Amino acid sequence: MPELPEVEALAGYLRERAVSRRVDRVEVAAISALKTYDPAPAAVSGRTVTDARRHGKFLDVVFDGDLHLVVHLARAGWLHYRESFPSGAPLRPGKGPIALRVRLDDGSGFDLTEAGTQKKLAAYLVADPATVPGVAKLGPDALAADLPTFAARLRSRRGQVKGVLTDQSVLAGVGNAYSDEILHAAKLSPFALTDRLTDDQVAALHEATRRVLGDAVSRSLGHRAAELKGEKRSGLAVHARTGLPCPVCGDTVREVSFADSSLQYCPTCQTGGKPLADRRLSRIVR
């Protein structure tokens, strides 16, 4: 799933490449991805791209006349920028992974795509991004929150720190991958309870959040959209590295699996050397 650094980089790339270009037309191939109907996609035609922004993990493409295309890429969505599109008929609904295409006046533009069968990519065409339900519920931006704000938000929700850190209403922008990285950098178990964290642990978590996200943004900015996934993978210490050595201590990175997700951690760095129970394996043993 694209998280804060990747969405920030996508917005930066659109600012460099698409701003000042006029929209030729918008084509919708996956009707289910478009969550609004007024104004219609045709309302964007002829407008100029004036900015690209980020709200948590939401991408916001701004057009003149204060119209916004707000996109949540979900788990399997992505933005692909094209320098040119094949000539021919417009997109056909229901064909292929493309959900929505924006064509610009210089022949370039971008596709919003989604792989897999679970179609959760969401696009909203609105006058005010705050009217998008997911944006309206966002907490403070995880990269911008100072320590007092961070501590107050974290302690506002009792639960395992991994889940609270990824709750977008608590702090906006952190997902499954970067929460693993942040907790590893802070030397905290993903199952630590937020109401039992000491002030020093909260401060370490805040510093790790700023450092991990800031470094990821710095690595990602300036890359083309097609390069961002590889750049993200290259910077990960524990996430998606099950069975590999921890780059800090050399211990084997472990995994805990859930119904539709998993987390990765280093026992030596985060849990005092004790492996966490993998619920998937526990069910098999029973």
Secondary structure, DSSP 8 states (H G I E B T S, - for coil): ---HHHHHHHHHHHHHHTTT-BEEEEEES-GGGB---SS-GGGGTT-BEEEEEEETTEEEEEETTTEEEEEE-TTTEEEEEES----SS---TTSSSEEEEEEETTS-EEEEEE-SS----EEEEES-GGGSHHHHT--SBTTT--HHHHHHHHHTS-SBHHHHHT-TTTSBS--HHHHHHHHHHHT--TT-BGGG--HHHHHHHHHHHHHHHHHHHHHHTT--GGGHHHHHHHT-SSTT-TTSB-TTT--B-EEEE-SS-EEEE-HHHHSTT-----HHHHHHH-
